Amino acid sequence: MSIPRDELESGLSFLGFLVLANRLKPETRVVVEELKRAGIRTVMCTGDNLQTAVCVGRDCSMIPDNSDLYLATAELGESGNLIVHYSHQEHIPNGFHMEELKNLYSGPFRKVHLAMDGRTFELISKYDRNLMDKVCVTGTIFARFSPEQKMSLIDEMQQRSYSICMCGDGANDCEALRHSNVGIALS
């Protein structure tokens, strides 16, 4: 049985904060930099919170300090049309307009990065196939993704001729590991 996340996370009572620090391994940043030098694009797809994923992405240099990051959120309008909002996170280039995001071409060393959650990804996938092309090119951080959404992201990337090497560390990654061109289980 599958319960939607918004239903599962409703009606809760706040009891307090518990802060855990799960630091990156020192070699993580070095490995990501080496992959970039080799022309290999790195993308994060996680079940974690979007802001947590963005922070980790910045810490390991997936999102370099000199690049722009846009958080995308999508919703359906009253008439059933897709509405996507982009929230800029630091470093706005002079003269840049949000509409230009749909027209960006980005190679492996692009300066613009896109982050979104699983709900936004599903809405874009269902209602705007042209925008999904841009998501696959500029997307760097995909957070709050279910195992099924991870497999959908891999499918979308493979349909656009990307070869996918996925590293996963939990049971929720098993299907996506099998679905990718190369699957590396870390646990």
Long-range contacts (C-beta under 8 A, 24 or more apart in sequence): 5-119, 5-144, 5-146, 24-56, 24-59, 24-60, 28-60, 29-59, 29-60, 29-61, 32-60, 32-61, 32-62, 33-61, 36-61, 36-108, 36-109, 39-108, 40-108, 41-108, 42-140, 43-139, 43-140, 43-141, 43-142, 44-140, 44-141, 44-142, 44-143, 45-142, 45-145, 45-150, 45-153, 45-166, 45-176, 46-142, 46-143, 46-144, 46-145, 47-143, 47-144, 47-145, 47-146, 47-172, 48-143, 48-144, 49-143, 49-144, 50-115, 50-116, 50-117, 50-141, 50-143, 50-144, 52-143, 53-115, 53-141, 53-142, 53-143, 54-89, 54-115, 54-141, 54-143, 57-113, 57-115, 57-140, 57-141, 62-113, 62-140, 62-141, 63-113, 63-140, 63-141, 64-111, 66-91, 66-111, 67-91, 67-110, 67-111, 67-112, 67-113, 68-92, 68-93, 68-96, 68-111, 68-112, 68-113, 69-112, 69-113, 69-114, 69-115, 69-140, 69-141, 70-98, 70-101, 70-112, 70-113, 70-114, 70-115, 71-115, 71-116, 72-114, 72-115, 72-116, 72-120, 72-124, 72-135, 73-116, 73-117, 73-120, 74-116, 74-119, 74-120, 74-123, 74-124, 75-123, 76-123, 76-127, 81-127, 82-123, 82-124, 82-127, 82-128, 82-131, 84-120, 84-124, 84-128, 84-131, 89-115, 101-134, 101-138, 102-130, 102-131, 102-134, 104-134, 104-137, 104-138, 105-137, 106-137, 106-138, 110-138, 112-138, 113-138, 113-139, 113-140, 113-141, 114-138, 114-139, 114-140, 114-141, 115-139, 115-140, 115-141, 115-142, 115-143, 116-141, 116-142, 116-143, 117-142, 117-143, 117-144, 117-145, 118-142, 118-143, 118-144, 118-145, 118-146, 118-149, 119-144, 121-145, 121-149, 121-152, 121-153, 122-149, 122-152, 125-152, 125-156, 132-156, 133-160, 136-160, 136-162, 146-172, 147-172, 147-173, 147-174, 147-175, 147-176, 148-175, 150-175, 150-176, 151-175, 151-176, 151-179, 154-179, 154-180, 155-179
